[in-house]
Amino acid sequence: RLQDTFIVESETETDQKTVLFVDHRNTTGIGEEGQRPIEYIRYAGLALLQELQETNEPVGLHGIGDQGITHQVAVRSNPEHYEYLGRVINESEVTPAESEEEDRLGKQPQAVADGGTDAASATNAAQQLKHDATAFGTQLQPLFAGVDPYIHNVDTHPLLRTVQTVLSDTKGAVRSVILTDDQHRGELKETVRLASQGNNSALVLIAPEVLFNPDGETNL
């Protein structure tokens, strides 16, 4: 026996996996700053992540923007992974409307606008530089300000297409946790139907427009 104490990290072995689908499309930005659907989505996502961490359940995450997937994090269950997921959720920003996105990308260097295999690395670098207060980091921040946030572009129904891809690529039972608003009801209904088939299950947390739109109360 050794006198020193050794801590060994391990990951839970289970067939069920939970995947968070964080919808931060343009419609989640309605309302006043700090009281928008995106703030509710962040809060609910972080609260749920904390519960999953307490049970050491394997969790993955996909961020959904207007044009496709913004974040793609594989399913894991170690402390560093949960911490990273928390940062991704907390830093999820409302994506621009389609016209705004086209204008922004049109001003980028072609190599960045084309995306490709470097898109994810560039996005991760931009996220890390947000918190870099050094002189070197400050100089680099403007260079990454116009990086295309999308890892994979999806022309229509990005939430449905993303869930469909994840389910087909993942072995074992998947619990899909969808954090979204109520502005894409047809797509959401079809997504839940798909995510609930077979041994899979779905949990949906919705931020309804009526609670955030300044004119919502008059439409009740």
C-alpha positions as CSV (number, residue, x, y, z in Angstrom):
1,R,0.0,0.0,0.0
2,L,1.1,3.5,-0.8
3,Q,0.9,6.3,1.8
4,D,-0.1,8.9,-0.9
5,T,-3.6,9.4,-2.1
6,F,-4.3,9.1,-5.8
7,I,-7.4,10.3,-7.5
8,V,-8.5,8.6,-10.7
9,E,-11.1,10.2,-12.9
10,S,-13.5,7.9,-14.7
11,E,-16.5,8.2,-17.0
12,T,-19.8,6.5,-16.4
13,E,-20.5,3.6,-18.6
14,T,-24.1,3.7,-19.7
15,D,-26.1,3.1,-22.9
16,Q,-28.2,6.3,-22.6
17,K,-26.7,9.6,-23.7
18,T,-28.1,13.1,-23.3
19,V,-27.6,15.6,-26.1
20,L,-28.5,19.3,-25.5
21,F,-29.8,21.2,-28.6
22,V,-29.4,24.9,-27.8
23,D,-31.4,27.0,-30.2
24,H,-30.1,30.5,-30.4
25,R,-31.6,31.6,-33.7
26,N,-32.5,35.2,-34.4
27,T,-36.0,34.8,-33.0
28,T,-34.6,34.1,-29.5
29,G,-33.5,37.7,-29.4
30,I,-36.9,39.4,-29.1
31,G,-37.6,41.6,-26.1
32,E,-35.4,43.7,-23.9
33,E,-31.8,42.9,-23.2
34,G,-31.6,40.5,-20.2
35,Q,-35.3,39.5,-20.6
36,R,-35.2,37.7,-23.9
37,P,-35.8,34.0,-24.8
38,I,-32.1,33.5,-25.2
39,E,-31.5,34.4,-21.5
40,Y,-34.1,31.9,-20.5
41,I,-32.6,29.2,-22.7
42,R,-29.1,29.9,-21.2
43,Y,-30.5,29.7,-17.6
44,A,-32.5,26.5,-18.2
45,G,-29.5,24.9,-20.0
46,L,-27.1,25.7,-17.2
47,A,-29.6,24.4,-14.6
48,L,-30.1,21.2,-16.4
49,L,-26.4,20.7,-17.0
50,Q,-25.8,21.0,-13.3
51,E,-28.3,18.2,-12.6
52,L,-26.7,16.0,-15.2
53,Q,-23.2,16.7,-13.8
54,E,-24.4,15.6,-10.3
55,T,-25.4,12.2,-11.7
56,N,-22.3,12.1,-13.9
57,E,-24.5,11.4,-17.0
58,P,-22.8,11.6,-20.4
59,V,-23.8,14.8,-22.2
60,G,-23.2,16.3,-25.6
61,L,-24.2,19.6,-27.1
62,H,-25.2,21.1,-30.5
63,G,-25.8,24.8,-31.0
64,I,-28.4,25.8,-33.6
65,G,-28.2,29.0,-35.5
66,D,-30.3,30.3,-38.4
67,Q,-27.9,28.9,-41.0
68,G,-27.0,25.6,-39.3
69,I,-24.8,24.2,-36.5
70,T,-22.7,26.6,-34.4
71,H,-21.3,24.2,-31.8
72,Q,-20.8,20.5,-31.9
73,V,-19.5,18.8,-28.7
74,A,-19.2,15.1,-28.4
75,V,-20.9,13.1,-25.6
76,R,-18.6,12.8,-22.5
77,S,-18.9,12.9,-18.7
78,N,-15.7,14.2,-17.1
79,P,-15.5,17.4,-15.0
80,E,-13.6,19.4,-17.7
81,H,-16.2,18.5,-20.2
82,Y,-19.1,19.8,-18.1
83,E,-17.2,23.0,-17.5
84,Y,-16.7,23.5,-21.2
85,L,-20.4,22.8,-21.9
86,G,-21.3,25.4,-19.3
87,R,-19.1,28.0,-21.1
88,V,-20.7,27.2,-24.5
89,I,-24.2,27.6,-23.1
90,N,-23.4,30.8,-21.3
91,E,-21.8,32.3,-24.3
92,S,-24.5,31.4,-26.8
93,E,-25.4,34.6,-28.6
94,V,-28.4,35.3,-30.9
95,T,-27.4,34.7,-34.5
96,P,-28.0,37.5,-37.1
97,A,-31.0,37.3,-39.4
98,E,-30.2,35.8,-42.8
99,S,-29.7,39.2,-44.6
100,E,-27.4,40.4,-41.9
101,E,-25.4,37.2,-42.0
102,E,-24.9,37.5,-45.8
103,D,-23.7,41.1,-45.4
104,R,-21.3,40.1,-42.7
105,L,-19.8,37.2,-44.5
106,G,-19.5,39.2,-47.7
107,K,-17.0,41.4,-45.9
108,Q,-14.8,38.5,-44.8
109,P,-11.7,37.2,-46.5
110,Q,-12.8,34.4,-48.8
111,A,-10.8,31.7,-46.9
112,V,-12.9,32.4,-43.8
113,A,-16.2,32.7,-45.6
114,D,-15.8,29.4,-47.3
115,G,-15.6,27.7,-43.8
116,G,-14.4,24.1,-44.4
117,T,-12.4,22.1,-41.9
118,D,-11.0,25.3,-40.3
119,A,-14.4,26.8,-39.3
120,A,-14.6,25.0,-36.0
121,S,-11.0,25.9,-35.0
122,A,-11.6,29.5,-35.9
123,T,-14.8,29.7,-33.9
124,N,-13.1,28.1,-30.9
125,A,-10.2,30.6,-31.2
126,A,-12.7,33.5,-31.3
127,Q,-14.4,32.2,-28.2
128,Q,-11.2,31.9,-26.3
129,L,-10.0,35.3,-27.3
130,K,-13.1,36.8,-25.8
131,H,-11.6,36.3,-22.3
132,D,-8.0,37.1,-23.3
133,A,-7.1,40.5,-21.8
134,T,-3.4,40.4,-22.7
135,A,-1.9,42.7,-25.3
136,F,-1.4,39.8,-27.7
137,G,-5.0,38.7,-27.3
138,T,-6.4,42.2,-27.7
139,Q,-4.5,42.6,-31.0
140,L,-5.9,39.3,-32.3
141,Q,-9.6,39.8,-31.4
142,P,-10.4,42.1,-34.4
143,L,-9.0,39.4,-36.7
144,F,-11.5,36.8,-35.5
145,A,-14.5,39.2,-35.1
146,G,-15.9,38.3,-38.5
147,V,-15.3,34.5,-38.3
148,D,-18.2,32.4,-39.7
149,P,-19.8,30.9,-36.6
150,Y,-21.2,27.9,-38.4
151,I,-19.5,24.5,-38.4
152,H,-22.1,23.0,-40.7
153,N,-24.5,25.0,-42.9
154,V,-28.1,23.8,-43.2
155,D,-30.4,25.5,-45.7
156,T,-33.8,24.8,-44.0
157,H,-35.1,23.5,-40.7
158,P,-31.6,23.5,-38.9
159,L,-33.0,22.1,-35.7
160,L,-34.8,19.1,-37.3
161,R,-31.8,18.3,-39.6
162,T,-29.3,18.5,-36.7
163,V,-31.4,16.2,-34.5
164,Q,-31.9,13.8,-37.4
165,T,-28.1,13.6,-38.0
166,V,-27.2,13.2,-34.4
167,L,-29.7,10.3,-33.9
168,S,-28.5,8.5,-37.0
169,D,-24.8,8.9,-36.0
170,T,-25.2,7.9,-32.3
171,K,-25.3,4.4,-31.0
172,G,-27.6,3.5,-28.1
173,A,-30.5,5.4,-26.7
174,V,-30.4,9.2,-26.9
175,R,-32.4,11.6,-24.8
176,S,-32.7,14.8,-26.8
177,V,-33.1,17.9,-24.7
178,I,-34.3,20.8,-26.9
179,L,-34.0,24.4,-25.6
180,T,-35.9,26.7,-28.0
181,D,-38.6,29.2,-28.5
182,D,-42.1,28.8,-30.1
183,Q,-41.4,30.5,-33.4
184,H,-40.8,27.3,-35.4
185,R,-43.7,25.2,-34.3
186,G,-44.1,22.9,-37.3
187,E,-40.4,22.1,-37.3
188,L,-40.4,21.6,-33.5
189,K,-43.3,19.2,-33.6
190,E,-41.6,17.1,-36.3
191,T,-38.3,17.2,-34.4
192,V,-40.0,15.9,-31.2
193,R,-41.8,13.2,-33.1
194,L,-38.5,12.1,-34.6
195,A,-36.5,12.3,-31.3
196,S,-39.1,10.2,-29.5
197,Q,-39.0,7.1,-31.8
198,G,-37.8,3.7,-30.6
199,N,-35.7,3.7,-27.4
200,N,-35.0,7.5,-27.7
201,S,-36.8,10.2,-25.8
202,A,-37.2,13.9,-25.9
203,L,-37.5,16.8,-23.4
204,V,-38.4,20.2,-24.7
205,L,-38.0,23.5,-22.8
206,I,-39.8,26.3,-24.6
207,A,-39.5,30.1,-24.1
208,P,-42.9,31.3,-25.5
209,E,-42.9,34.6,-27.3
210,V,-45.8,36.0,-25.3
211,L,-43.6,36.2,-22.2
212,F,-40.9,38.2,-23.9
213,N,-42.4,40.2,-26.7
214,P,-43.3,43.8,-25.5
215,D,-46.6,43.5,-27.5
216,G,-47.2,39.9,-26.5
217,E,-49.7,40.6,-23.7
218,T,-52.0,42.5,-26.0
219,N,-52.2,39.4,-28.2
220,L,-53.4,37.0,-25.5
